[in-house]
Amino acid sequence: MACYNESMIYYEHFDPEHIGMVLTIATCITLVLVFARKLNEKHANRLLMALSVTLFCAEAIQDILAYREGFPITSFLPIHLCNLGIFVNLLASFTRGKVSSYFSEVSLVLIMPGAIGAILFPDWNYRPFWDWLNLTIFFTHFLLTLIPLLFLVRKRTHVKLSHFWYSLAFMLVVVPPIYLYDMKFQDNYMFLRRPVSGSPLEWVYNLSDGKHYILGLFFLLVGVLAFEYALILGLRALVKYLRSRRKSTSSST
């Protein structure tokens, strides 16, 4: 019998402890990115591989301890979006060329927003905040956010509008079997049957009256991807413009 109760909420979203954790994660990510920019290519690649393996090991240890504590094994199958990100990051870190480019971009524009959403709206708050499981899950989601940003900073990810289909294709492959599993076993992996309370997914569920929830999730995904590509490409164009203007100004003087 599992020794936990998902109906019990030990802390609310954005209470002082949760805000402190979010700020801590943001600070650590910033420091690591600043450090990583100074590394040579060889050391940067080793860092990415080490972090991807650390993520895999942390998740494995977490699952083993949860099972020993009494969690049913079906409660931590690696088929949540963030769990799939573990394997996406491993593939991106240990491959090169188009394969690495594909999975690193999926990690950045698909896995990372999911990880950030989970950090902001954790569905594991049925455990006390300072509980080992709660802290471990925050740690794995910290890595799921950090690793794709490292791909971007180290220019392993080449975001292009023509790559918009990358994440859609990935979801087209993984969602149908996970949805069928959820329906057959009345589970809720990837939150395909019901949303996290208080999260944007709940807003989608309410807007669709629950009848067209999956369709609403699809439009949410497309909207998020469109926003991300517009933001990344817009910032890239702005930086390029500012650099060219600086060069022209310096040359004229």
Helices and strands as residue ranges (DSSP letters): H 16-37, H 41-69, G 73-76, H 81-94, H 97-106, I 107-111, H 112-120, H 132-153, G 161-163, H 165-185, G 189-191, H 200-207, H 213-252
